[in-house]
Amino acid sequence: MLTLVKRIPTSIRLPAWRSTARVGARLFSSGTQTLRGRLEELVPVKAEERKKLVKEYGQHVLGEHTVAQAYGGMRGIKGMVWEPSVLDSVEGIRYRGLTLFECQEQLPSAANGSEPLPESTLWLLLTGEVPTQEQVAGLSADLASRASVPQDALSLINSLPKTMHPMTQLTMGVMALQPSSKFAAAYTEGVNKADLWEYALEDSLDVIAKLPAVAAQIYNNVYRAGDIAEYDASLDWGANYAKMMGFNDETVFDLMRLYLTIHADHEGGNVSAHTTHLVGSALSDPYLSLAAGLNGLAGPLHGLANQEVLRWLGKLADELGPAPSKDELRQFISNTIANGQVVPGYGHAVLRKTDPRYTVQRNFALKHLPNDPLFKLVSDLYEVVPDVLGSIGKIQNPWPNVDAHSGVLLKHFGINEESYYTVLFGVSRAIGVLSNLVWARAYGLPIERPKSLSTEAIKKAVGL
């Protein structure tokens, strides 16, 4: 059983106006102080709800799928359950029903910051409820109690060559933690499958707690002197990550909290989320499942997009200078499209408006770095690119996504190592994918096994 660690961070602030029992339709969490305690209350109720839903409506049709979808990455096919978040094409991601802007308003933040604490995001994604200040403080303390990385895992990480990509090192670091899996041990001992969610939760909290130290060690090994600061139980999880990387500035702490919150989840169909879910459905433990998801995140079409944006901005600045006019930008964008190239950071498979993750980062930049030259360039592009792309007529979403902005903030505060950016993404994404993994085990979801077809079978199906 989890116990509430007595050493509770004092640097957690709750919005002063939060005195009512609910905000809109979003219930505040119950008086239960531990995350495990709250889930022990919720799991039986939700599991029974799922059972009843399948029994009464199991044959209800959710949608159809087409030949184009079969060849087109299965986009739009409704075929999996993902509890932590849902992506709306207009409003963007909703964490358990809350937009990112509502999360910023309602979730507890640090006393010296204004952005949501990632611990509060974790509580929200796991329970569906906005936590109290005391609950977040207790969760932060619990993560601190789990944060120590075993020496054998550290030795493996420290033995890796600096030339190895940081994402490869991160996956190896997670795998080095796997021998301590409580889920794997419980399964081997024959624990009732109905109870496996408890061990999935234990593993998930353990690996989430250790990820900042693992990721910071990789950062310092590859780019710095190799030594990292000790985990500071008086600080929150995000601030600890920044501090262990070598940054000791309150604004950087808040940037890290923001980054880790907005990248935490993006429903279940993306590569890292779906891969974690798929591997977990085989009852692979959370370490194995997360490592698989991280390997998907390392792909150029998923987690490397913000690096591509920065490279493209560098190419633009080399050609036009550091402060091009908007007319020059329009011509550059038009030439880019005419040459059959894309504008990195613009467009999204689902969204049809500006990505809210872009907007919250833009708001952070307006507050903390309004005169940064790279931010000014990105702001000018925001005014130019949608009009140019929209004029083409064939592009469904000419608006910026999260990757159009995240690299700018990181660079401004001295995190210049672009090959490391996906590691930051991976540490954040663990919050969402592992939250869903806990519920997949609570629901007793079976191993994933969709039907595949050959081209010959499809031709036969359409009468060819």
GITAUR-V495380 format. One record per residue. PHI is phi in degrees with one decimal (none if undefined). Layout:
phi: <PHI,PHI>
//
This chain:
phi: <none,-73.2,-119.7,-74.2,-68.4,-70.5,-80.4,-107.7,-57.3,-96.3,-98.3,-115.6,-119.8,-105.6,-51.4,-62.4,-80.6,-80.1,-123.2,-89.0,-78.1,-151.9,-119.6,58.9,-98.6,-97.5,-69.1,-69.2,-67.9,-69.8,-73.3,-60.3,-88.8,-99.7,-64.1,-62.5,-60.1,-67.4,-67.8,-62.3,-78.0,-82.8,-58.1,-59.8,-67.0,-70.1,-64.8,-67.8,-61.4,-63.0,-61.1,-67.0,-61.5,-67.5,-65.1,-88.5,-128.7,-59.7,-97.3,-68.4,-82.8,-89.9,170.1,-117.0,-131.8,-122.5,-59.8,-60.9,-68.8,-62.2,-91.3,-110.5,75.2,58.9,-63.6,86.1,-74.6,-92.9,-143.7,-149.1,-100.8,-138.9,-81.5,-62.8,-153.7,-134.4,-98.5,-96.7,-66.5,-104.3,-87.8,83.1,-72.7,-120.8,-86.8,49.5,94.2,-96.8,-69.3,-62.2,-66.8,-68.7,-61.9,-62.6,-77.1,-104.3,-79.8,-58.6,-123.3,-73.1,-60.4,-101.3,-135.7,-125.5,-93.5,-60.0,-73.2,-57.1,-60.6,-69.7,-64.9,-60.2,-60.8,-60.8,-66.4,-79.3,-104.5,80.5,-128.7,-74.0,-78.2,-83.0,-58.8,-66.7,-65.7,-66.9,-60.9,-65.2,-66.1,-60.2,-66.6,-63.4,-62.3,-60.7,-70.6,-103.7,-76.1,-66.4,-95.0,-55.8,-62.6,-65.6,-68.4,-62.3,-62.4,-63.9,-60.1,-71.3,-86.3,-74.2,-67.7,-61.8,-77.2,-73.4,-58.4,-55.7,-69.5,-62.8,-64.9,-63.4,-61.6,-65.8,-63.2,-63.8,-65.2,-67.3,-83.5,-61.2,-57.1,-92.6,-61.1,-76.9,-64.3,-61.2,-64.8,-65.3,-63.7,-61.7,-80.9,83.9,-60.4,-55.0,-59.8,-66.1,-100.5,-64.7,-60.7,-63.8,-77.8,-63.2,-64.3,-58.2,-61.8,-63.1,-66.0,-62.9,-71.7,-61.1,-62.9,-88.7,-57.7,-58.1,-67.8,-62.1,-67.2,-68.3,-63.8,-62.0,-58.2,-72.4,-66.0,-83.1,-117.4,-129.7,-84.9,104.9,-87.7,-126.0,-71.1,-70.1,-63.9,-103.2,-66.2,-83.0,-107.1,-79.4,-62.2,-67.7,-63.4,-62.2,-59.6,-61.9,-66.4,-69.1,-73.6,117.0,-107.6,-135.5,-132.4,-61.1,-69.5,-66.1,-57.4,-68.5,-60.6,-64.2,-60.4,-63.1,-60.4,-68.6,-76.5,-76.9,-98.0,-65.5,-157.4,-151.5,52.3,-97.0,-84.4,-69.4,-60.8,-66.3,-68.6,-65.1,-64.3,-59.3,-63.3,-61.7,-66.0,-63.8,-67.3,-82.8,63.7,-67.1,-71.1,-59.0,-66.3,-62.9,-66.7,-64.2,-58.7,-62.7,-62.4,-64.4,-65.1,-68.1,-63.5,-71.1,-69.2,-57.4,-86.2,-121.2,-94.2,-101.3,-64.1,-68.4,-66.7,-65.0,-62.0,-63.6,-64.0,-66.6,-63.1,-63.8,-63.8,-61.7,-65.2,-63.1,-84.4,-108.1,94.9,-71.9,-135.8,-70.3,-75.7,-68.6,-64.7,-64.5,-64.9,-60.1,-67.1,-64.2,-64.8,-60.8,-64.7,-60.3,-66.8,-62.3,-85.9,78.2,-104.8,-97.4,-97.3,-60.1,90.3,-123.3,95.6,-158.5,-63.4,-116.5,-65.0,-125.0,-144.9,-56.9,-61.0,-56.1,-66.0,-67.1,-64.2,-67.4,-70.4,-62.3,-62.7,-63.0,-66.4,-60.6,-80.2,-110.7,-145.7,-63.8,-104.3,-65.4,-59.1,-68.6,-64.3,-62.4,-64.1,-63.2,-65.8,-64.7,-63.4,-61.0,-83.1,-103.6,-60.4,-57.1,-65.6,-66.8,-66.0,-64.0,-70.0,-70.0,91.1,-99.1,-95.9,-71.4,-132.8,-88.9,-96.5,-73.5,-107.5,-58.0,-73.5,-67.9,-127.3,-62.1,-63.4,-63.3,-64.9,-61.7,-64.3,-58.9,-96.0,94.3,-92.1,-94.8,-83.0,-62.2,-68.8,-92.5,-58.6,-67.8,-64.1,-56.7,-60.0,-65.6,-60.5,-66.8,-63.8,-57.2,-59.9,-75.6,-68.5,-76.6,-59.7,-68.6,-61.5,-60.6,-72.6,-61.1,-75.5,-63.8,-79.9,67.8,-62.8,-78.4,-62.8,-75.9,-152.5,-71.1,-83.0,-109.4,-130.7,-85.5,-61.3,-62.7,-66.3,-67.6,-60.1,-64.4,-63.9,-94.4,88.7,-94.5>
//
